[in-house]
Amino acid sequence: MDIKGSKFIVTGGASGMGRQFTLSLARDGADVAFCDMNQDGIKAVEAEGAELPGKVLGFLCDVSKEDQVHQLVADAAATLGGLNGIINNAGIIRDGLLVRKDRETGAIKKLSLKKWQAVIDVNLTGVFLGAREYAAWALENGGGPGVIVSISSISRHGNMGQSNYSAAKAGLVAMTKLWGGELARYGIRTGAIAPGFTRTPILEGMPPAMLEKMVKPVPLRRIGEPEEMYKAVKFIIDNDYFTGRVIDVDGGLVL
Ligand SMILES: NC(=O)c1ccc[n+]([C@@H]2O[C@H](COP(=O)([O-])OP(=O)(O)OC[C@H]3O[C@@H](n4cnc5c(N)ncnc54)[C@H](O)[C@@H]3O)[C@@H](O)[C@H]2O)c1
């Protein structure tokens, strides 16, 4: 699919990788409706994208809410005059060990259901809703060509302290595979990318010593850049013989 002239939704577009995907797609000539919950961030990215070849329009939407995602897809399609896909990027982290014994008191601390559910709601249900609402819209409007790209993580292999996050990121890879089968007949392809540590606001706030420790086991000895993640997203959109698969972009790191 040609990116130039295409129309995409990007979720979580006000920061980090979502901001990059939004602005890079527009730079490459796509019209983009991005959503986020951060109103100031939405305004900032809209301003950054104002002079790009493609349109950059921000929408307020919580991807974990069914009615809001339905409305986002309807509004984006109406404003852009159609849709060719969605980049399911919005994600959060609420880390914690499954159980932990306090060394001094012996008290057992559990990963709370609240933390579990918060991550599942945004990182897994949010991807499900984005894909479902885009696909339903496409079917009502004559089918593809369309592409659903979802952002997984190297943590999908199981990263200690991330039961919730690892489950969501593995789950979306499984859905990407099965949706590739289910949606091919309608001209809709799917793909996921699984980034390793990437330079976004989350990592920028980390102390240098901690960052150094993190990159030590990475064969390429550095963190990834959001532009490098965009190259993988672009490959999935561009290559019409790609569906149902995940691309690892992690500098060769094995967890
Ligand atoms: N940064 C990394 O090292 C890394 C590595 C692997 C995967 N990822 C994944 O990449 C994606 C982007 O991460 P990032 O590092 O750019 O994070 P980020 O925190 O910079 O950006 C995430 C954006 O999503 C938005 N968001 C959060 N909850 C939302 C919701 N319910 N509805 C709509 N928007 C919401 C936030 O407001 C924020 O703007 C996430 O899915 C993350 O899990 C990140």
Ligand as a Chemical Component Dictionary entry (heavy atoms), coordinates in Angstrom:
data_LIG
# 
_chem_comp.id                   LIG 
_chem_comp.type                 NON-POLYMER 
_chem_comp.pdbx_formal_charge   0 
_chem_comp.three_letter_code    LIG 
# 
loop_
_chem_comp_atom.comp_id 
_chem_comp_atom.atom_id 
_chem_comp_atom.alt_atom_id 
_chem_comp_atom.type_symbol 
_chem_comp_atom.charge 
_chem_comp_atom.model_Cartn_x 
_chem_comp_atom.model_Cartn_y 
_chem_comp_atom.model_Cartn_z 
_chem_comp_atom.pdbx_ordinal 
LIG N1  N1  N 0  9.580  2.865  24.978 1  
LIG C1  C1  C 0  9.901  1.597  24.966 2  
LIG O1  O1  O 0  11.035 1.222  25.319 3  
LIG C2  C2  C 0  8.922  0.567  24.450 4  
LIG C3  C3  C 0  9.394  -0.723 24.175 5  
LIG C4  C4  C 0  8.517  -1.680 23.675 6  
LIG C5  C5  C 0  7.199  -1.353 23.439 7  
LIG N2  N2  N 1  6.738  -0.100 23.726 8  
LIG C6  C6  C 0  5.339  0.184  23.440 9  
LIG O2  O2  O 0  5.261  1.235  22.496 10 
LIG C7  C7  C 0  4.058  1.975  22.679 11 
LIG C8  C8  C 0  4.396  3.451  22.841 12 
LIG O3  O3  O 0  5.204  3.604  23.998 13 
LIG P1  P1  P 0  6.022  4.918  24.321 14 
LIG O4  O4  O 0  7.306  4.498  24.932 15 
LIG O5  O5  O -1 6.016  5.817  23.143 16 
LIG O6  O6  O 0  5.106  5.516  25.503 17 
LIG P2  P2  P 0  4.652  6.996  25.879 18 
LIG O7  O7  O 0  4.213  6.916  27.287 19 
LIG O8  O8  O 0  5.683  8.004  25.477 20 
LIG O9  O9  O 0  3.386  7.210  24.939 21 
LIG C9  C9  C 0  2.183  6.516  25.121 22 
LIG C10 C10 C 0  1.035  7.442  24.775 23 
LIG O10 O10 O 0  -0.190 6.711  24.937 24 
LIG C11 C11 C 0  -1.129 7.547  25.584 25 
LIG N3  N3  N 0  -2.132 6.744  26.280 26 
LIG C12 C12 C 0  -1.988 6.041  27.431 27 
LIG N4  N4  N 0  -3.142 5.445  27.767 28 
LIG C13 C13 C 0  -4.035 5.772  26.798 29 
LIG C14 C14 C 0  -5.394 5.468  26.590 30 
LIG N5  N5  N 0  -6.096 4.703  27.465 31 
LIG N6  N6  N 0  -6.013 5.959  25.493 32 
LIG C15 C15 C 0  -5.348 6.740  24.616 33 
LIG N7  N7  N 0  -4.037 7.077  24.765 34 
LIG C16 C16 C 0  -3.404 6.600  25.856 35 
LIG C17 C17 C 0  -0.304 8.386  26.540 36 
LIG O11 O11 O 0  -0.999 9.570  26.936 37 
LIG C18 C18 C 0  0.938  8.670  25.709 38 
LIG O12 O12 O 0  0.786  9.850  24.944 39 
LIG C19 C19 C 0  3.370  1.361  23.895 40 
LIG O13 O13 O 0  2.408  0.424  23.473 41 
LIG C20 C20 C 0  4.504  0.664  24.611 42 
LIG O14 O14 O 0  4.051  -0.405 25.403 43 
LIG C21 C21 C 0  7.567  0.859  24.234 44 
# 
loop_
_chem_comp_bond.comp_id 
_chem_comp_bond.atom_id_1 
_chem_comp_bond.atom_id_2 
_chem_comp_bond.value_order 
_chem_comp_bond.pdbx_ordinal 
LIG N1  C1  SING 1  
LIG C1  O1  DOUB 2  
LIG C1  C2  SING 3  
LIG C2  C3  SING 4  
LIG C2  C21 DOUB 5  
LIG C3  C4  DOUB 6  
LIG C4  C5  SING 7  
LIG C5  N2  DOUB 8  
LIG N2  C6  SING 9  
LIG N2  C21 SING 10 
LIG C6  O2  SING 11 
LIG C6  C20 SING 12 
LIG O2  C7  SING 13 
LIG C7  C8  SING 14 
LIG C7  C19 SING 15 
LIG C8  O3  SING 16 
LIG O3  P1  SING 17 
LIG P1  O4  DOUB 18 
LIG P1  O5  SING 19 
LIG P1  O6  SING 20 
LIG O6  P2  SING 21 
LIG P2  O7  DOUB 22 
LIG P2  O8  SING 23 
LIG P2  O9  SING 24 
LIG O9  C9  SING 25 
LIG C9  C10 SING 26 
LIG C10 O10 SING 27 
LIG C10 C18 SING 28 
LIG O10 C11 SING 29 
LIG C11 N3  SING 30 
LIG C11 C17 SING 31 
LIG N3  C12 SING 32 
LIG N3  C16 SING 33 
LIG C12 N4  DOUB 34 
LIG N4  C13 SING 35 
LIG C13 C14 SING 36 
LIG C13 C16 DOUB 37 
LIG C14 N5  SING 38 
LIG C14 N6  DOUB 39 
LIG N6  C15 SING 40 
LIG C15 N7  DOUB 41 
LIG N7  C16 SING 42 
LIG C17 O11 SING 43 
LIG C17 C18 SING 44 
LIG C18 O12 SING 45 
LIG C19 O13 SING 46 
LIG C19 C20 SING 47 
LIG C20 O14 SING 48 
# 
